[in-house]
Amino acid sequence: MTSGVAISGGVPIEPDDLDVGPLRLRRWRTDDADAVLAAQSDRDIRAWAGGHAVITREDALALLHRLTNQANRASWAVTDTATGELLGSVTVHSIAPVRGDAKVGYWTAPPARGRGVAATAVDTACRWVFATFPVDRIELFHAAANPASGRVAAKAGFTCEARLRRAYRYGDGVKHDELLWARLADDPPPRLSIRS
Ligand SMILES: CC(C)(COP(=O)(O)OP(=O)(O)OC[C@H]1O[C@@H](n2cnc3c(N)ncnc32)[C@H](O)[C@@H]1OP(=O)(O)O)[C@@H](O)C(=O)NCCC(=O)NCCS
């Protein structure tokens, strides 16, 4: 296990910064709050990657606190290394070393979509978790009505395993069918690149 990274004893995980092509996955900072607030005003993020509504800067700060202060969660701000701009978010949560599994969630800010940011971020985060914890399976759930997320899963090396009927109430208030995907530590890693 990487030094400084822990699950037991309730110590928050402090993930390493990860550089991949033109992206830097780094720890969240409180000065990300305004960019997070702007991204969370996007209809698709609210619908598919919500949870708690983020309406005010205080909501954004509370979200950042949740992302960074849990013992079983590793979360990164996905940024443009050259400009520092916040492009998205990737979080591996429910990291359970005894069970040996975890779950991943993500969003990309609207101006950065369609370039491979989410797939690259998910792949990079999963590789770090596989290398850092005794986890050999990471699960990914998305609404069947959100095909872009399924495309991210496929590109990031996940295999679709099941359709879960009316499994989760999303931000639109509707219980949607979900698709369950998983990537195993020894699945072939994808080859990805960021489009400009
Ligand atoms: C889903 C989301 C994360 C994708 O982010 P991204 O950075 O654009 O992802 P990528 O560029 O890595 O891949 C997106 C893929 O989906 C494809 N796609 C986009 N819209 C699509 C649609 N309506 N149907 C099918 N595929 C679609 C893109 O063409 C691309 O595939 P390609 O590289 O083969 O062309 C982003 O749209 C988003 O934040 N959505 C709202 C939040 C969300 O859904 N989060 C996931 C919750 S499980």
The ligand as a Gaussian input file, in Angstrom:
#p B3LYP/6-31G(d) Opt

LIG

0 1
 C      -20.849000      11.005000     -19.512000
 C      -19.731000      12.034000     -19.445000
 C      -18.976000      11.839000     -18.113000
 C      -18.766000      11.815000     -20.611000
 O      -17.655000      12.671000     -20.434000
 P      -16.593000      12.885000     -21.642000
 O      -15.371000      13.484000     -21.071000
 O      -17.261000      13.547000     -22.782000
 O      -16.313000      11.349000     -22.020000
 P      -15.374000      10.771000     -23.167000
 O      -15.004000      11.861000     -24.131000
 O      -14.287000       9.993000     -22.518000
 O      -16.339000       9.710000     -23.875000
 C      -17.665000      10.047000     -24.200000
 C      -18.118000       9.086000     -25.292000
 O      -19.535000       9.075000     -25.305000
 C      -19.984000       9.305000     -26.627000
 N      -21.300000       9.901000     -26.520000
 C      -21.622000      11.173000     -26.207000
 N      -22.961000      11.302000     -26.208000
 C      -23.484000      10.098000     -26.534000
 C      -24.803000       9.586000     -26.689000
 N      -25.883000      10.368000     -26.519000
 N      -24.957000       8.294000     -27.016000
 C      -23.888000       7.483000     -27.197000
 N      -22.604000       7.901000     -27.055000
 C      -22.418000       9.198000     -26.730000
 C      -18.920000      10.203000     -27.218000
 O      -18.956000      10.201000     -28.635000
 C      -17.671000       9.510000     -26.679000
 O      -17.369000       8.319000     -27.373000
 P      -16.197000       8.272000     -28.504000
 O      -14.931000       8.684000     -27.806000
 O      -16.204000       6.858000     -28.951000
 O      -16.588000       9.257000     -29.568000
 C      -20.282000      13.490000     -19.536000
 O      -21.121000      13.580000     -20.659000
 C      -21.015000      13.919000     -18.297000
 O      -20.417000      14.488000     -17.388000
 N      -22.338000      13.634000     -18.235000
 C      -23.125000      14.010000     -17.074000
 C      -22.702000      13.251000     -15.809000
 C      -22.673000      11.750000     -16.027000
 O      -23.416000      11.178000     -16.806000
 N      -21.778000      11.090000     -15.243000
 C      -21.707000       9.657000     -15.221000
 C      -22.700000       9.149000     -14.259000
 S      -22.646000       7.368000     -14.143000

